[in-house]
Amino acid sequence: MPLVRPHERGFTLLEVLTVVFIIGLTGVMIVMSLPASPDQLEREVQRLEQSLEQLAERAVASGSLYAMEVTEVGYTALRHDGEEWQVLRRGAYEFPDNISMIAADVRIDEDRDEAKLILLDPIGMPPRGKLTLFDGERQQELAYRRIAEEIER
C-alpha cells in the first residue's frame, strides 16, 4: 500500500470555504450591477411610446391617415377610411387602475364627442403635443415631435 502524504490528499476545508465565498461574492456583485426593472409607470410610458411609433410608421407605410384617441384612462388606435374613423383590431388599451393620463396641445375632434386625437399623417408631417401619465405619486411626461424619431421624455 502506497503511503499518502498529508499535503497530497486534496483541498482543506478552509480552501473550499474561501472559493465558495469568492464565488458567492462575485454572484452578489453581478446581481447588484443589473439594471432595475422598470416600475409600472415607466412600463406604461414605454408601451405608449411604442404604440405611437408603430402607428406613425403604419401611417407612412400604408399612405392612410391614422390617429391615436387619448383619454384619461387609455388610448385607442384609429384609421380613417375616407369617411369616418375605424377602430383598429386590438387598438384599444386601458391603463391599470392607478395610472391616468392628461393630454396637452392635442387636437379636439368634434365628430368623436370632443375626443382628443393625435393625428399621424401619411406623408410624415410631425405631430406635436404632450402626454402626462400619473400613478398617484409621480408623473412622467411624454412629448412627441416627429414620426419615426425617438420620442423625447
trRosetta pair geometry for C-beta under 8 A, 3 or more apart (Angstrom, degrees):
i j d omega theta_ij theta_ji phi_ij phi_ji
4 8 5.9 -134 -170 78 80 111
4 9 6.2 83 153 -78 124 87
5 8 4.7 76 64 8 88 111
5 9 7.9 -139 90 -31 50 81
6 9 6.3 -39 -161 -5 38 118
11 15 4.4 -122 -170 84 100 129
11 16 5.3 115 122 -53 128 89
12 15 4.8 99 55 4 76 101
12 16 7.2 -145 94 -2 41 87
13 16 5.8 -57 -149 38 34 110
13 17 6.2 32 156 -17 68 109
14 17 5.9 -56 -144 40 29 110
14 18 6.3 33 155 -24 63 107
15 18 5.7 -53 -148 32 30 114
15 19 6.6 28 155 -16 63 104
16 19 5.9 -56 -152 36 32 109
16 20 6.4 29 152 -16 66 107
17 20 5.6 -54 -144 39 33 111
17 21 6.2 37 155 -22 66 106
18 21 5.7 -54 -148 35 29 113
18 22 6.5 28 154 -18 64 105
19 22 5.8 -54 -147 36 32 110
19 23 6.4 30 155 -17 65 106
20 23 5.8 -55 -147 38 31 110
20 24 6.2 32 154 -18 64 108
21 24 5.7 -57 -147 39 29 112
21 25 6.2 29 156 -19 65 108
22 25 5.7 -54 -144 37 30 111
22 26 6.3 32 155 -20 63 106
23 26 5.7 -55 -149 36 30 112
23 27 6.4 33 152 -20 63 106
24 27 5.6 -54 -150 35 32 113
24 28 6.5 32 154 -19 65 104
25 28 5.7 -51 -149 34 32 112
25 29 6.5 32 153 -19 64 105
26 29 5.7 -54 -149 35 32 111
26 30 6.5 33 153 -20 65 105
27 30 5.8 -54 -149 34 32 111
27 31 6.4 28 156 -15 66 106
28 31 5.9 -57 -147 39 31 109
28 32 6.2 28 156 -17 66 110
29 32 5.8 -57 -144 40 29 110
29 33 6.4 25 158 -19 64 110
30 33 6.0 -62 -149 36 28 107
30 34 7.1 42 152 -37 62 95
31 34 6.0 -40 -159 8 36 115
38 42 3.6 -120 -175 97 112 129
38 43 5.2 147 104 -56 116 74
38 46 6.9 71 108 -12 170 138
39 42 5.2 93 53 14 67 104
39 43 7.1 -126 103 -7 33 92
40 43 5.6 -54 -147 35 32 113
40 44 6.4 30 156 -19 65 105
40 96 6.5 -52 -178 37 131 148
40 98 7.4 57 108 74 147 116
40 99 6.9 -135 136 -57 108 122
40 135 6.6 126 87 -121 105 141
41 44 5.9 -57 -151 36 31 109
41 45 6.5 30 152 -18 65 105
41 99 6.6 165 -104 -108 69 110
41 133 6.2 159 -158 118 89 118
41 135 4.4 -94 -74 -35 116 136
41 138 6.2 -115 -3 81 176 112
41 140 5.7 134 154 2 115 127
42 45 5.7 -53 -148 36 33 111
42 46 6.3 33 153 -18 65 106
42 140 7.1 120 -88 -51 56 171
43 46 5.7 -56 -148 38 31 112
43 47 6.3 34 153 -21 65 106
44 47 5.5 -49 -145 35 33 114
44 48 6.4 34 154 -18 64 104
44 95 5.9 45 -143 -130 140 100
44 96 7.4 -114 -76 15 131 95
44 99 5.3 154 -66 -152 175 163
44 133 5.9 175 105 -168 120 158
45 48 5.7 -54 -148 37 31 111
45 49 6.4 36 151 -22 64 105
45 133 5.7 -146 -76 29 88 146
45 140 5.2 -60 -71 107 146 136
45 142 5.8 179 -151 -65 96 122
45 153 7.2 61 167 -113 137 127
46 49 5.6 -50 -147 34 32 115
46 50 6.4 30 156 -16 65 106
47 50 5.9 -56 -149 38 29 109
47 51 6.3 31 153 -21 64 107
47 93 7.5 -158 144 170 125 158
48 51 5.7 -53 -146 36 31 113
48 52 6.4 31 156 -18 65 105
48 75 6.9 99 -125 11 95 146
48 131 6.8 -126 157 100 148 153
48 133 7.3 -176 -2 -54 154 136
48 142 6.2 -158 102 -1 128 177
49 52 6.0 -59 -152 36 28 109
49 53 6.3 23 155 -16 65 110
49 142 6.5 -141 -73 -145 87 132
49 151 4.8 -154 -138 46 101 143
50 53 5.7 -56 -144 39 31 110
50 54 6.1 29 159 -17 67 108
51 54 6.0 -56 -144 38 27 108
51 55 6.2 25 158 -17 63 110
51 68 7.0 107 130 -115 108 137
51 75 7.0 135 115 89 152 135
51 77 6.9 -131 -177 -67 107 115
51 93 7.1 -111 -92 11 158 150
52 55 5.9 -60 -146 39 27 109
52 56 6.2 27 156 -20 64 109
52 68 6.3 -62 -101 -24 75 158
52 118 7.0 -35 -124 113 106 152
52 120 7.8 175 -164 -79 69 130
52 144 5.9 -107 166 -107 156 150
52 151 6.5 76 80 -76 134 145
53 56 5.8 -56 -147 36 29 111
53 57 6.4 26 156 -16 64 107
53 148 7.2 102 -153 -99 85 37
53 151 6.8 -115 -59 -29 102 113
54 57 5.8 -55 -147 38 31 110
54 58 6.2 34 153 -22 64 108
55 58 5.5 -53 -147 35 32 115
55 59 6.5 37 152 -24 64 102
55 66 5.2 -162 178 136 94 141
55 68 5.9 125 78 -58 171 105
55 77 5.5 -152 -98 -131 126 111
55 120 5.4 159 128 3 96 167
56 59 5.7 -49 -151 29 32 113
56 60 6.7 25 155 -12 64 104
56 66 7.5 -150 -87 73 31 128
56 120 4.6 -133 -100 -148 63 127
56 127 7.9 -128 -100 13 116 113
56 147 4.1 -167 178 -137 127 92
56 148 6.2 -147 118 -40 120 64
57 60 6.0 -57 -149 39 33 107
57 61 6.0 28 156 -16 68 113
57 147 7.5 159 -64 179 50 98
57 148 6.1 100 -84 -85 84 93
58 61 5.8 -58 -138 42 28 109
58 62 5.9 6 169 -2 66 116
58 64 8.0 -35 138 58 83 101
58 66 6.0 70 91 -46 104 161
58 120 7.9 57 64 117 83 143
59 62 6.6 -68 -137 46 19 95
59 64 6.3 -110 -136 77 60 63
59 65 6.7 26 -142 -136 110 23
59 66 4.1 -121 -78 19 105 112
59 120 4.2 -175 -20 125 157 103
59 121 6.5 113 150 89 138 18
59 122 5.0 -128 165 -88 82 57
59 147 7.5 -96 65 -133 118 141
60 63 7.8 22 -177 -68 25 42
60 122 6.1 147 -100 -159 35 49
60 123 7.6 93 -117 -124 77 5
60 124 5.3 46 -103 -71 118 88
60 147 6.3 135 -43 152 127 143
60 148 7.1 -25 7 -38 157 124
62 122 7.0 -92 81 -122 68 112
63 122 4.7 70 -157 -173 34 139
64 79 5.7 21 134 -161 135 104
64 80 6.7 -178 174 58 92 73
64 122 5.7 136 47 -79 16 128
65 79 7.3 130 85 -161 56 56
65 80 4.1 -9 79 37 109 123
65 119 7.1 -26 -169 -161 100 95
65 120 7.5 146 -166 77 52 61
65 121 6.7 -18 -119 -123 80 45
65 122 5.9 -81 -70 -24 52 100
66 77 7.1 -16 -172 -171 110 86
66 78 6.6 151 -163 85 60 57
66 79 5.3 -29 -105 -101 76 68
66 80 7.4 -145 -80 5 27 80
66 119 7.9 138 88 -162 47 49
66 120 4.4 -23 78 66 93 112
66 122 7.8 109 2 -67 82 76
67 77 7.9 155 85 -158 45 45
67 78 4.6 -16 64 65 89 109
67 79 7.9 175 22 -82 70 25
67 80 7.2 61 -5 -36 107 98
67 85 6.8 -54 45 -125 125 125
67 117 4.4 -10 -178 -168 133 111
67 118 6.2 152 -163 73 71 49
67 119 5.1 -29 -103 -103 97 51
67 120 6.2 -178 -88 15 37 81
68 75 5.3 7 176 180 102 122
68 76 7.1 156 -160 75 57 41
68 77 5.9 -27 -105 -101 74 57
68 78 7.2 175 -91 19 23 85
68 117 7.0 143 70 -157 42 59
68 118 4.4 -7 54 51 96 106
68 120 7.1 61 -13 -22 88 114
69 75 6.4 159 82 -159 52 65
69 76 4.5 -10 56 56 106 96
69 78 5.8 64 -20 -20 103 125
69 85 7.9 91 -49 163 124 155
69 109 7.9 -72 -109 31 98 134
69 112 6.7 -105 -116 142 133 155
69 115 4.9 -19 -148 168 112 130
69 116 6.9 122 -158 74 58 53
69 117 5.5 -30 -95 -97 64 74
70 74 8.0 -148 -147 113 53 34
70 75 4.8 -20 -104 -105 65 98
70 101 6.4 -93 -178 114 110 134
70 103 4.6 116 98 -61 137 141
70 106 6.5 -57 43 -175 126 170
70 116 5.0 -48 61 90 88 108
70 117 7.6 162 11 -98 78 23
70 118 6.5 55 -20 -16 115 103
70 131 6.6 -124 -147 -110 159 121
71 74 5.9 9 59 55 99 58
71 75 6.9 180 22 -83 70 46
71 76 7.9 36 -4 -5 106 96
71 101 7.5 94 95 66 38 107
71 115 7.4 -54 -71 -140 90 86
71 116 7.4 155 -78 38 45 100
72 100 5.2 -8 174 -164 86 100
72 101 6.0 -180 -148 58 35 65
72 102 7.1 14 -113 -80 79 55
73 94 5.6 -7 144 -146 96 90
73 95 5.9 -140 -174 34 51 95
73 100 6.6 -36 -87 -121 52 76
73 101 7.6 -147 -39 26 10 91
74 92 6.8 58 131 180 135 76
74 93 5.1 -163 -167 100 113 57
74 94 3.9 -80 -59 -108 146 44
74 95 5.3 -163 -80 -11 73 72
74 101 7.7 133 -62 19 15 127
75 92 7.7 -172 101 -145 40 48
75 93 5.8 0 58 57 73 96
75 101 7.7 -16 -48 56 98 161
76 87 5.9 -49 176 -129 120 102
76 91 5.5 62 -170 127 68 96
76 92 4.5 -10 -109 -101 91 74
76 93 7.4 179 -82 20 46 63
77 87 7.4 98 78 -160 58 61
77 88 4.4 -34 101 32 106 127
77 91 3.5 -118 55 -154 91 104
77 92 7.6 -128 22 -57 70 39
78 85 4.4 -5 -176 -172 132 111
78 86 6.5 141 -159 68 73 39
78 87 6.0 -46 -101 -98 74 45
78 88 6.7 -152 -96 -16 20 87
78 91 6.9 124 -60 158 42 150
78 117 7.5 -56 43 -130 137 112
79 85 7.3 140 70 -155 30 62
79 86 5.3 -28 65 62 82 95
79 88 5.9 86 -12 -68 103 95
80 84 7.3 -149 -143 118 69 17
80 85 5.7 -42 -93 -95 68 61
80 86 7.5 153 -104 13 18 80
81 84 6.6 -4 43 57 98 57
81 85 7.9 150 5 -118 80 15
81 86 5.4 54 -28 -16 114 123
84 111 7.7 -146 -131 153 84 135
85 111 7.8 140 0 106 111 119
85 112 6.5 -8 32 -74 145 128
87 91 5.2 -170 178 63 75 131
87 92 6.5 -1 -167 -46 127 100
88 91 3.3 113 64 -64 86 133
95 99 3.8 -115 168 88 128 110
95 100 6.7 -178 73 -84 150 31
95 101 6.8 152 -33 -21 148 104
95 133 7.6 174 -116 -142 149 110
96 99 5.2 75 58 11 77 107
98 135 5.5 41 134 -161 100 74
98 136 5.6 -50 -171 -22 99 121
99 133 6.0 -8 -168 -173 101 105
99 134 7.0 154 -153 79 51 50
99 135 5.4 -21 -96 -98 71 74
100 133 7.3 161 84 -153 36 58
100 134 5.1 -15 61 57 84 101
101 131 5.8 -10 -168 -174 114 101
101 132 6.7 151 -155 79 60 47
101 133 5.1 -26 -97 -98 83 68
101 134 7.4 -177 -81 15 33 76
102 131 7.4 158 80 -158 45 53
102 132 4.8 -10 57 58 94 101
102 134 7.5 43 -6 -15 98 111
103 106 4.3 -22 155 5 120 144
103 116 4.7 151 80 136 150 157
103 118 7.9 -130 -147 -53 133 99
103 129 6.7 2 -172 167 90 128
103 130 7.6 151 -159 86 48 51
103 131 5.4 -20 -105 -105 70 77
103 132 8.0 -167 -76 22 27 70
104 129 6.5 165 87 -170 56 80
104 130 4.5 -12 62 66 104 98
104 131 7.6 -172 23 -80 72 30
104 132 7.1 39 -6 -8 108 105
105 128 6.3 -56 140 121 128 86
105 129 4.3 -170 94 -122 91 68
105 130 5.8 64 35 15 112 83
106 116 4.3 59 108 -176 128 109
106 117 6.8 167 167 62 101 31
106 118 5.9 -59 -138 -72 109 73
106 129 4.6 63 -76 -140 74 149
106 131 7.9 51 -55 -74 132 82
107 116 7.1 136 74 -157 44 60
107 117 5.3 -40 78 66 98 85
107 118 7.6 143 29 -94 92 28
107 119 6.1 11 28 -16 144 109
108 114 5.6 -20 -168 -156 109 65
108 115 7.4 147 -155 76 57 33
108 116 6.1 -38 -97 -97 59 63
108 117 7.7 126 -125 17 13 82
109 112 4.5 30 102 29 118 103
109 114 7.4 154 70 -139 50 14
109 115 5.2 -20 55 64 103 85
109 116 7.6 164 10 -104 84 13
109 117 4.9 45 -24 -8 123 126
110 114 6.5 14 -111 -77 48 56
112 115 3.8 -42 110 19 114 124
112 117 7.2 93 45 -51 143 117
118 127 5.4 90 -173 161 85 159
118 129 6.2 -126 -109 40 99 147
118 144 7.2 44 -155 64 139 146
119 127 5.8 164 67 -96 64 121
120 127 6.3 -63 -86 -25 56 131
120 147 6.7 114 -152 -100 90 117
121 124 6.5 -76 90 19 96 13
121 125 4.0 20 47 37 154 97
121 127 7.5 159 -4 -53 91 87
121 147 7.7 -114 54 -43 77 145
124 147 5.0 -134 -146 57 71 140
124 148 7.4 -34 -134 12 108 117
125 147 7.8 71 68 -10 27 125
126 145 5.7 2 176 156 130 57
126 146 4.3 -47 -115 -106 125 57
126 147 6.0 -142 -102 -6 64 77
127 144 6.2 13 89 111 98 113
127 145 7.9 -165 81 -156 53 15
127 147 7.5 81 9 -56 83 86
128 144 7.3 -170 -130 90 29 69
128 145 6.1 23 -107 -120 76 57
129 143 7.5 -169 98 -145 38 60
129 144 6.2 2 59 51 78 93
130 141 6.0 -15 -172 -167 106 108
130 142 7.1 152 -160 79 57 48
130 143 4.8 -21 -105 -100 86 77
130 144 7.8 178 -91 16 38 67
131 141 7.2 148 82 -158 46 56
131 142 4.6 -15 64 62 96 102
131 143 8.0 -175 25 -77 63 33
131 144 7.5 29 3 -9 102 104
132 139 5.5 7 180 -178 104 118
132 140 7.2 164 -154 80 60 35
132 141 5.0 -26 -100 -101 80 72
132 142 7.5 -176 -80 20 33 71
133 139 6.7 161 83 -155 45 65
133 140 5.3 -14 59 59 95 86
133 141 8.0 -180 20 -86 68 25
133 142 7.1 40 -8 -8 102 111
134 138 7.4 178 -147 93 56 41
134 139 4.8 -25 -96 -99 73 87
135 138 5.7 7 44 54 102 79
135 139 7.8 -176 14 -83 69 42
140 153 7.0 -18 178 -161 98 115
141 153 6.6 140 85 -163 68 64
142 151 6.3 11 -169 153 94 126
142 153 6.0 -30 -107 -108 57 77
143 151 7.5 167 80 180 47 81
143 152 5.0 -26 72 81 97 101
143 153 7.2 159 24 -107 78 22
144 151 5.2 -33 -106 -133 78 105
144 152 7.6 174 -94 36 29 74
145 149 6.9 -41 79 73 93 129
145 151 7.7 156 20 -131 73 57
145 152 6.4 33 -3 9 115 113
146 149 4.0 36 83 21 114 128
